[in-house]
């Protein structure tokens, strides 16, 4: 059971900052698998949302 509730990315106080290095790296991995391009200069919120979309598309990030 996940005891730490996830905060909606729209509620992040740092959500308008540039995406982090790990977000960018993971996005490029997912995008390559999905045959997508990663837009330049995403915010943390935008990167998080795109990660969720690409995880759905690639089947990554789903529980076993």
N, C-alpha and C positions, 0 to 999 in steps of 0.2 A: 504494500500500500504506500502511496506517495503521501508523506505527511507534510510536505511543503507545497502549499497551493501555488500554482503559477499565476503570476501577475500578467494581466493583459499588456502586451507591448505598448499599446496606446497610452497606458498609465505610467510608463517608465519615465522617470525624471531626466534621464540621460538619453532618451530615445532619439533626440534630434542630433546627437553627436554622430560622427562618422562610424561606420561599422568597424568592428574589431578585427584584428588579424585572423583569429580563429574563425570568425564568421565568414570572412572573405575566402579563406582557404577551403572551408567546408562547402561554401556556395559554389566554388569553381569545380569541386569534385562532383557535387550533385548535378550541376549544369552540364558537365561533360557527359554524365550518364544519361541525362534527359534530353541531350541534344539541344540545349538552350544556351543563350548568351547571358552573362551577368552584366547588368548595367553598371556603369562607372559611378563612383561616389554615392553609394547608398548610405542611408542613415542606419543606425542600429535597429530601429523599428522596421524599416523597409527590408533590411537584410533578414531579420527574423521571420517576417511574413513570407518572403521569397523562399527561405529555407523550408518553411512549413509546406508551401505549395509544391516545391520540388521533391520533398520527402514523400508526399502523397503520390506524385507522378512516378517516382522511381521505386516506391515500396519500402524505402529506407525509413528507419525511425519507428517502425511499427513494433509493438510488443510481440513477444513470441507466443 
